Amino acid sequence: MNTEKTPTPASTTRRDFIKSSSAAVAASTLTGSVFAGTSPSAALQSSVFAAGSDEIRVGLVGCGGRGTGAAAQALAADKNARLVAMGDTFYDHLDKSYKNLKKNPVGEQVQVDADHKFVGFDSYQKVIDCVDVVLLTTPPHFRPMQLRAAIEAGKHVFAEKPVAVDAPGVRSVMETCKLAKEKNLSIVSGLCWRYHQGMRETFKQIHEGAVGDVMAIQCSYNTRGLWMFKREPEWSDMEWQMRNWLYFTWLSGDFNTEQHVHSLDKMAWTMNDQTPISCSGTGGRQTRTGKEYGHIYDHFAIVYEYPNGVKGFSRCRQQDGCAVDVSDHVFGTKGRVDVFKHRIYDPKGEKTWQFRDKSKNMYQVEHDEFFESIRSGNPINNGDYMTKSTMLAIMGRMAAYTGKSITWDEAMNSQEDLTPASYEWGPMPVPPVAMPGITAFK
């Protein structure tokens, strides 16, 4: 176990990183799973395992707050699940997560010894190598390569949102999700509203025609600023950016991709995951302008154009001291929907439907259904909507950054790859803030 606050591996180029990832995948495939004589996917689909009598070995990759929560929910979903490996770029993150999990009601299921606490950019490979189920909760930049490694190694995966920060990453994840289907492996997305009972019933009403034909969608994620860690003198550029990953597009995709994707996913859900024709919009950086906030924007407003004239109006901001509005509304020929309140109104404003049951914790439901799919041998694959919703967000960022109208095909075929030249603890220049009309579409 590496207990250094900041691991210091040798310089790793992108090509070397991918090459070492493939080698680790091959090794894990050759060594098989914890079930002697069987491949991981075969073991997880055995009749004995499906009956619930065997242990599921879980690994956590990315030990921040969301990862810690996902691990607790995974263990709560299955009494025979055991967290046996953890990986993070920083040991202090891993150690804090481990201690918090041990104090959780599922603490007895946390069985990670010192030899299975992995630190560094390659820690995900080591976690994958010794588990059956992988929880991927690192900054979004790493999702495509980590998801690919896990699926190639025959592991079921919970993948937090978003699943990429650029079009090459989205295309990679799409291919990985196809492979998961071929291998009968589950991929459950962290787009959690799809697992909320009230939302499921509300969108069922929309799709069954309760408001007629959809004409427009409005989604807002206007909230306050989030966390920021003051740079320490001993931090390299890379460490500073990794610890403040939200504020660097290569790591987060910008906040409209990292956070507002939840709203855009409900827009996509309304449209039965049909992709838009194009989008245009604006954005900028007005209040969060200091160097400590990297180079991302603090507000976006994007309009998505769908076939038949349907428009999706999207806005988001992270600015302190401003009104908060996190809401979604659908407008149809026969009425409108207040999505968050699970209510439908006719054109006169009279309420015609409301979901009144109490919804379970959607974060827990994600994992309940995830582990049930593993036990039953009926895999879940959320690949289609999680990639499309991620691309909606990236597409909107492209339009705001460049000031151009961007078509879906242009966005999907973009060659802009935000991957750094190498993963090493040293210099890492910060790109300039994007300037509409100047920043080029790639």
ChimeraX attribute file (.defattr): number of C-alpha atoms within 10 A of each C-alpha:
attribute: neighborCount
match mode: 1-to-1
recipient: residues
	/A:1	11
	/A:2	14
	/A:3	15
	/A:4	12
	/A:5	12
	/A:6	18
	/A:7	17
	/A:8	12
	/A:9	12
	/A:10	9
	/A:11	13
	/A:12	16
	/A:13	14
	/A:14	14
	/A:15	11
	/A:16	13
	/A:17	17
	/A:18	15
	/A:19	12
	/A:20	15
	/A:21	21
	/A:22	18
	/A:23	14
	/A:24	20
	/A:25	22
	/A:26	15
	/A:27	14
	/A:28	24
	/A:29	16
	/A:30	11
	/A:31	15
	/A:32	19
	/A:33	24
	/A:34	16
	/A:35	14
	/A:36	10
	/A:37	11
	/A:38	14
	/A:39	18
	/A:40	23
	/A:41	21
	/A:42	17
	/A:43	20
	/A:44	27
	/A:45	20
	/A:46	14
	/A:47	14
	/A:48	12
	/A:49	18
	/A:50	18
	/A:51	11
	/A:52	16
	/A:53	12
	/A:54	15
	/A:55	16
	/A:56	24
	/A:57	20
	/A:58	28
	/A:59	28
	/A:60	28
	/A:61	28
	/A:62	25
	/A:63	28
	/A:64	19
	/A:65	14
	/A:66	14
	/A:67	20
	/A:68	24
	/A:69	18
	/A:70	25
	/A:71	30
	/A:72	23
	/A:73	19
	/A:74	27
	/A:75	26
	/A:76	17
	/A:77	19
	/A:78	19
	/A:79	14
	/A:80	15
	/A:81	21
	/A:82	24
	/A:83	27
	/A:84	20
	/A:85	28
	/A:86	31
	/A:87	28
	/A:88	25
	/A:89	24
	/A:90	25
	/A:91	22
	/A:92	17
	/A:93	19
	/A:94	25
	/A:95	16
	/A:96	14
	/A:97	21
	/A:98	22
	/A:99	13
	/A:100	15
	/A:101	20
	/A:102	16
	/A:103	11
	/A:104	14
	/A:105	11
	/A:106	19
	/A:107	17
	/A:108	13
	/A:109	20
	/A:110	22
	/A:111	16
	/A:112	17
	/A:113	11
	/A:114	12
	/A:115	10
	/A:116	18
	/A:117	23
	/A:118	25
	/A:119	26
	/A:120	19
	/A:121	19
	/A:122	19
	/A:123	20
	/A:124	31
	/A:125	24
	/A:126	22
	/A:127	26
	/A:128	29
	/A:129	23
	/A:130	20
	/A:131	24
	/A:132	26
	/A:133	30
	/A:134	29
	/A:135	28
	/A:136	30
	/A:137	28
	/A:138	26
	/A:139	25
	/A:140	26
	/A:141	22
	/A:142	22
	/A:143	24
	/A:144	22
	/A:145	19
	/A:146	24
	/A:147	27
	/A:148	22
	/A:149	25
	/A:150	28
	/A:151	26
	/A:152	18
	/A:153	26
	/A:154	28
	/A:155	27
	/A:156	32
	/A:157	26
	/A:158	25
	/A:159	26
	/A:160	22
	/A:161	25
	/A:162	30
	/A:163	34
	/A:164	30
	/A:165	29
	/A:166	30
	/A:167	23
	/A:168	19
	/A:169	23
	/A:170	23
	/A:171	16
	/A:172	18
	/A:173	24
	/A:174	20
	/A:175	13
	/A:176	22
	/A:177	22
	/A:178	14
	/A:179	16
	/A:180	26
	/A:181	16
	/A:182	9
	/A:183	17
	/A:184	22
	/A:185	26
	/A:186	27
	/A:187	27
	/A:188	25
	/A:189	26
	/A:190	24
	/A:191	25
	/A:192	18
	/A:193	17
	/A:194	21
	/A:195	21
	/A:196	18
	/A:197	18
	/A:198	24
	/A:199	20
	/A:200	16
	/A:201	14
	/A:202	24
	/A:203	22
	/A:204	13
	/A:205	18
	/A:206	25
	/A:207	17
	/A:208	10
	/A:209	14
	/A:210	23
	/A:211	23
	/A:212	15
	/A:213	16
	/A:214	23
	/A:215	17
	/A:216	21
	/A:217	25
	/A:218	19
	/A:219	24
	/A:220	20
	/A:221	24
	/A:222	21
	/A:223	18
	/A:224	15
	/A:225	15
	/A:226	9
	/A:227	9
	/A:228	13
	/A:229	11
	/A:230	11
	/A:231	15
	/A:232	9
	/A:233	7
	/A:234	9
	/A:235	14
	/A:236	17
	/A:237	16
	/A:238	18
	/A:239	22
	/A:240	20
	/A:241	23
	/A:242	17
	/A:243	18
	/A:244	21
	/A:245	23
	/A:246	25
	/A:247	24
	/A:248	20
	/A:249	24
	/A:250	24
	/A:251	23
	/A:252	25
	/A:253	28
	/A:254	23
	/A:255	23
	/A:256	30
	/A:257	28
	/A:258	23
	/A:259	20
	/A:260	24
	/A:261	23
	/A:262	24
	/A:263	25
	/A:264	30
	/A:265	25
	/A:266	25
	/A:267	27
	/A:268	21
	/A:269	18
	/A:270	21
	/A:271	19
	/A:272	13
	/A:273	16
	/A:274	14
	/A:275	18
	/A:276	19
	/A:277	13
	/A:278	21
	/A:279	26
	/A:280	21
	/A:281	24
	/A:282	20
	/A:283	24
	/A:284	20
	/A:285	18
	/A:286	10
	/A:287	13
	/A:288	19
	/A:289	15
	/A:290	9
	/A:291	9
	/A:292	15
	/A:293	20
	/A:294	21
	/A:295	21
	/A:296	25
	/A:297	27
	/A:298	24
	/A:299	23
	/A:300	25
	/A:301	20
	/A:302	21
	/A:303	20
	/A:304	26
	/A:305	20
	/A:306	18
	/A:307	11
	/A:308	8
	/A:309	10
	/A:310	17
	/A:311	19
	/A:312	24
	/A:313	20
	/A:314	24
	/A:315	24
	/A:316	24
	/A:317	26
	/A:318	23
	/A:319	19
	/A:320	13
	/A:321	9
	/A:322	12
	/A:323	10
	/A:324	16
	/A:325	15
	/A:326	15
	/A:327	15
	/A:328	21
	/A:329	21
	/A:330	22
	/A:331	22
	/A:332	20
	/A:333	15
	/A:334	16
	/A:335	21
	/A:336	25
	/A:337	26
	/A:338	16
	/A:339	19
	/A:340	13
	/A:341	16
	/A:342	18
	/A:343	19
	/A:344	27
	/A:345	19
	/A:346	17
	/A:347	14
	/A:348	8
	/A:349	10
	/A:350	10
	/A:351	14
	/A:352	12
	/A:353	15
	/A:354	17
	/A:355	16
	/A:356	10
	/A:357	8
	/A:358	8
	/A:359	13
	/A:360	12
	/A:361	13
	/A:362	19
	/A:363	18
	/A:364	21
	/A:365	20
	/A:366	24
	/A:367	25
	/A:368	17
	/A:369	16
	/A:370	25
	/A:371	25
	/A:372	17
	/A:373	21
	/A:374	23
	/A:375	23
	/A:376	16
	/A:377	20
	/A:378	15
	/A:379	23
	/A:380	22
	/A:381	22
	/A:382	18
	/A:383	22
	/A:384	13
	/A:385	19
	/A:386	29
	/A:387	24
	/A:388	21
	/A:389	27
	/A:390	28
	/A:391	28
	/A:392	27
	/A:393	28
	/A:394	26
	/A:395	29
	/A:396	28
	/A:397	30
	/A:398	27
	/A:399	26
	/A:400	28
	/A:401	25
	/A:402	22
	/A:403	21
	/A:404	18
	/A:405	18
	/A:406	22
	/A:407	18
	/A:408	19
	/A:409	13
	/A:410	15
	/A:411	23
	/A:412	18
	/A:413	13
	/A:414	16
	/A:415	13
	/A:416	13
	/A:417	13
	/A:418	16
	/A:419	16
	/A:420	13
	/A:421	11
	/A:422	15
	/A:423	20
	/A:424	21
	/A:425	20
	/A:426	14
	/A:427	10
	/A:428	17
	/A:429	10
	/A:430	15
	/A:431	12
	/A:432	10
	/A:433	15
	/A:434	21
	/A:435	14
	/A:436	18
	/A:437	12
	/A:438	10
	/A:439	16
	/A:440	13
	/A:441	17
	/A:442	12
